[in-house]
Amino acid sequence: MTDEKSKYDGAASVARNMTEGAMVALLVFNGNRGTGFAVHALHPELMKLLPDMLEFMARHIREEQAKETK
C-alpha cells in the first residue's frame, strides 16, 4: 500500500498470487508477527476502490451482528 513494507507483505503477496486476484487486502489480528495489514494490487488505481469496499464490509458485518442480537 505504501513504499514501506508491511510485516505481512509476503503473506498478502502469496494470497494475491494464489487467488489470481487483482487486489488482496489482508488484515491480521494477533498473528505471529502481531497485528497488521498489507494490501497488494496489480494496478495502483485499484487502491481507489479499497475505502468503499471496506465501508461495504463494515456495513455488512454490522447488519449481520444486528440480526444475531434480535
Secondary structure, DSSP 8 states (H G I E B T S, - for coil): --SS--TTHHHHHHHHHHHT-SEEEEEEEEETTEEEEEEEESSGGGGGGHHHHHHHHHHHHHHHHHHHT-
